[in-house]
Amino acid sequence: MARLGHASRRCGQIFVQWGGLKGIGSTEATAGQLFHPLWLRLNDPGQITRNQQRLFEMSGVVDRRNSWEVADLKNEEQRLSVQWGDGAQSHYPWSWLAEHAAAGVATDKQLKLAVPKHLWDQSFQSTLPRMDYEALLTRSGKLQLCTYLERYGLAFVSGLGVAEGTVDKVGNYIGHVRVTNYGAIFDVKDDGAKATNLAFTNQRISAHTDNPYRDPFPGIQMLHCLSCAEEGGATLFTDGFSVAQRLKSLDSSAFHLLSSIEHPYEYRDPDAAVLLRASVPVIKLCNEEVERVTFNNRSAAPLQHEELQRYYEAWALFDRLANSMEFTVKAHLKPGELAIWSNGRVMHGREGYERGAPRHLQGAYLDSDEIQSAVRAALSEGEDLERFSIHQVE
């Protein structure tokens, strides 16, 4: 069998070329790639477990220069073998080297381990992502839900029944329920004069994200309907990423203020000895792309800034857009239905309803890493997640 690759020393590094290896067709891979010997020693696949955990301390390698000095190279049929100055030997399959051809930089394969986000507005009302609970209990169904959350930030599950505590069961099936000062689950119903939170009344609630005063914040939120009001009480959803995009096109200065100034948020409960504080921009960016939206009028602590007036004018503009009909979808949750959404993207609110109406929802929070992990793992295995798209892919 022909050797699949060849390596040689060049300018203190190791130059690798491939030949006849399936999947290697880019100009860079065909021409070859330089690998720094320190990078190779630190990422020796024989010293990393199957769950990608090193079996050594990196500083121990870095501090001993001979441990990453190349004593000898051996080009074998399926792999490159490297003899190091300290006597150790490492083996690198040609296929592994090809996958890591851009050493120290995210490869195209790594960058693609995410589904593209689909931004939406009110027109999304007619195609909301829905699935049945029985389907969710399959591997494919769970992956479908996770894909919905990564792509759209919002999904609905029906057929759960109305037993109290179901939201906890579902949450721990999808991931792990995040326990907060509200408990593992919380009840959303009209408590009248005893209410300690606007959510526990019958009043209208404007679009917001939950728990902005936590670091880390809960990335996923769920609400399970046990009973509903005859009129009103619909849950409202807004794609914060879509609102941020519109704000940028309308007023780039306002977008800059909301994405560059960290706003403080606070929750205090003296009776329970709770004081939570965190500061984060309304629009958090990563590589110029919106990564998170955090917005909550009730929990926003006082902000002191030299551009205070312009900042709050930008805040008000974002608020108006987020609560406009153009960006709002409405869900009249029925008993046995559950809404689940990304708390760092999708803002939620509520229509007001008649005082004392038997509207009762139970909620819970999850972290988002397990949702992202499920999608990333599926993509790494080559699964086609476009089959879960409910919009027309352009």
N, C-alpha and C positions, 0 to 999 in steps of 0.2 A: 504494500500500500504506500502511495506517495505521502511524503511528509507534508503536513498541513500548514506548517509555518517555518520561519527561519529567523533567528535572532543573532545580532552581532553587537559589539561595543562601538559606540560612537560618541565622541565628545563627553566622556564620563557618564553616559547614559546607555540604555539598552534599546537598540533599534529593532523593532519587530515588523516582519512582513508576513502576510498570509497568502496561501495559495490553495484553491480548491475547497475552501471552507464555505459551506452553504450559509447564506444570510450575510456574507461579507461582500458588499458590492459598492460601497461608497468610495469616492475618490481617495479620501483620507486613509481608509483601511487598505485599499489596493496599493497606495504609495508607501504605506508603512506608518508606524507610530513610535515615537520616543517615549520610553518609560524611565522615570528616575529610579535608581536602585533603592533609595530609601522608601519610596512609595510602594515598590514591589515587596520589600521586606515587611513593611507595616500592614500590608494587605494580603499576606501569604494565605491562600485559600486553605492550606493544610493546618493553619493555626486559628481558623475561624469556624465556629460551630454552625450547624445548619440553620440556627436562628440568628445568625450574623452577629455573634458575640466573640470578641477576641479572647484568646487564652493566655494573653501576656499583656504587660503594661507597655504602652507605646514609648514612654520616656526612657525605659530601659534599653530599647533599641536605639533611639535617637542619641543617647548619651554615649553609646559604645560604637564609635565610628566603624570599627572593623566588622561589626555585625551587619552592616549594609554596604560593605565594600565587596565588589564582585571578584572572586578568586578564579572562577571558571564558569563557562556556559556550555551546555550540552543540548543540541537540537535533536530531540527525539521525535518519533513518529506522531504521537498524540499530544506531546507537551514539551515545554522548555524546562530544563532543570538548571538551577543556579546553585553553585557552590559559593558560600559566603566566606569572608575573611576569618570569621570566628569558628569555622568548621561546620556550621549548620548547612543544611541543604533544603531548598524549596522547590516545589514543582508547580508549574503553571500550565494548565491545559491551553492549547491554542485557542479554543473556543472561549475560554474565560478571558484571555488577553484581548480577544476581539470585542467582547462585550464591554470591556473597560478601556477601549482604545483612546478615550479622552480622559486620561488619568487626572484625578483631582477635580474634574468638572463633570456636572451631570450629563450623562449620555442621552442621546435621543430616546432610547428605550425608557430611561428613568423619567424623562420629562413627559412621556406619553402615558405614564401610569396614573392617569386621571381622566375623567370624562369631561368634555367641554361643558361649561355652564350655559344654560339657556335662560336668558333674561326675559321677564314677562311683565305684562300690564293687565288691565281689566279684561282684555280679549282672551286671556287665559282661562276665564270663567267657564267656558264651554268645553275645555279639555283638561280639567284638573286631574292629576295622577291619582287613580283609585285602584284598590285591590281588595280582595276578600281575605278574611283572617285565615281561612283554611289554606289558601294559597301561600300566605306569609309563612306558615309553619313548614314549608319545604325549603330546601337549600336554594333552589332557584327563586322562590318567592322572597326569601330574605335578601338575596342579592338584588332582586328587582327593587325592593324598597330602598335599599342603600343607594342604588343607582339613582332612583328618583330624588333622594335627598341631596346627593352630590350634584345632580344636573339641574334640578328645579328648586331645591331647598324646601319642598313642601310635598306632602302626600296624605292620602286618606285611606283608612282601613275600615271595612264594615264587617258586620257579623260577629262582634265580640260579646254580645249579650250585655247585661246591665248589672252584673255582680260587682260589688264594691271591691276594690283592690286589683281589678283586672289590669289596670294601667301599670301596676308594679310588675305583674307577671309578664306582660308584653315587653316592658322595658328591659327586664332582665333576660329575656329571650334575645332581644336585638343586641343588647350590650350589658351594661351594668347601671342600675339606677343610682343617680348621684344624690346622696343624702345632704340636705342643707338645713338651715335653721327652721325651714318649713316642714322638715321631716322627709321621709322617703317619698311619700305622696302627699298631696294637699287637695282640699276640697274647695271648689269654686262655686259658691252659691250666695244668695242674698241673706246676709246676717243682720240687715237692718241697722238699728242704732248701735249694735255691738260690733260692727265691722271695724277691723283694724287696718284694712287695706281697701283701696277703691275696687279691686277685683272682687271683693266679698260684699259688693253692693249690687244694685240693679242699674247703676248709672252707666252711661256711655263711656267708653275708654278709647282714647286716640291711639294711633299706631305707635308702637314702641318695641324695644327688645327687653328681655327680662334680665335681671341680676347683673346690671352693668357695673355694680360695685364689687363684684367678685373677681379675683385673679388667682387661678384661672376661672373663667366664666363657664357656665354649662352650655355646651355647644348645641344640644338638641333639646327640644321641649315637646311634650305630648299632652293632649287633653282628650279624655274619654268621656263621652256623653252618657249619663245615667238617666236623665230626664230633661226635657226642654220646655221652654215657655211656648204658649200657643201663638203669641205674637212677639216679634222683636227678639233680641238676644242673639242675633247672628254673630258668629266670629268672623272678623275681618282680617285679611292678609294683604301685605304689600311687599313686593320684591325690593328690598333696600338697595340692592346693587343696581337695579333698573332706575331707581330714583336718583342714585348718585350719578349715574351716567347722564341722566337728563339735566341734573344740576350743573354738571361740568359743561354741557353744551349751552345752557342758558346763561351761566355766570361763572366763568372760570376763576374769578377772584373769590367768590363764595366757596367754590369747591376747594380752592387752595387753603382757605382759612379752616374749613372743617376737616381737612385731611392733614393739616400740619400742627394744629393746636390740640394738645391733650386736655380733655374736659374731665374734671373730677366728678365722681358719683359717690353717693353715700347712702347707707342704710343704718339706722340706729334703733335699737330696742333696749333701753336702760333696764327694763324689768328682767330681761333675759341675758343681760351683760353682753350684748351684741353690738359691735361697731365695725361695719364693713366699709372699706374705702378702696377705690381704684380709679386711675386716670387713664383715659384712652381717647384717641380722636373719634369723632363721629364716623369718619370715613378712614379706615386704616388701609394703607397701600402697601403692596409688596411688588417691587419691580414695575412700578407705575400702574399696577392693576389693583382693583378693589379686592381686598382680602377679608375685610370684616366691616359691618355696619353696627354701631352702638348708639342707640338713641332712646332717651327716656326722660320726659319732662319732669316727672314726679321725683326721680332720684338724682336729678342733676344738682350738684352742689354749686355754691357761688364760684364764679370764675373771675379772676383778676388778670386783665391783659391790656396792653397798650392799645390794641385795636378792638376793645370790648364792644363798642356799638356796631361796628361792621361785622364782628363775629356773630353777635346775636341776631343781626339782620339776616345773615346767612343761615343761622339756625332756624329762624322763622320761615325762610323760603323753603328749606328742606322739609320742615314740618308741614307746610301747606301742600307741597307736592306729594308727600307720603300719605296724606289723608284725603287727597283728591280722588274723585271717582275714576279718573283716568288710570290710576295705578292700583285700585282696590278690587279684590275679589271677595265675594261674600259666601260664607258656608253656614247654612242652617243645619248644624249637627243634629242628627236624630239619635234616639236611644240606641246604643250598641255601636255607634260610629266613633272613630278616633282620628284626630288630626295630629300629625307629627311634622315638625319643621326645624330648619336650621336657625337657631337663635342668634347666630352671628351674621345672618343675611336677611331672613324674612321677619318683617315687623308684623305684630298682630295687635288687634284691638277688638272692640265689641260694640254692638248696638245696645242702646238702653232697652229695658223691658219693664213690664208692670211689676211694681213692688209686691213681693210675696209670691211671685210666680214660681212654680216648682222646678226651676232650671237648676240642674245639679251636674257639674262636671268634676272629674278627678284628674289631677295633673301630676306630672313627674318630669324630672330632668335626666338627661344622659350626657356623657361626654361624646364629642364627635369623632375621636380618634378611631374607635372601633368601626364606625360607618366608613370612614376613609380607608381603613385597613382592609375591609372586606372588598371594596371596589378595587383597590390597588393590587391585592393578591389575585383577584380574578383576571385583571388585565395582564399581570405578569405571567399568567398561565395561558395567555392568548385568547381569553374568552371575548366574544363579541357582545358588548353591552349596548350596542346601538339597537338591539332588538327590544330594549326597554324604552326607547324613545316614543313619546306620545305626540311630539310635534314633528312637522315635516322638516327633515334635515336638508339644508341647502347644499 
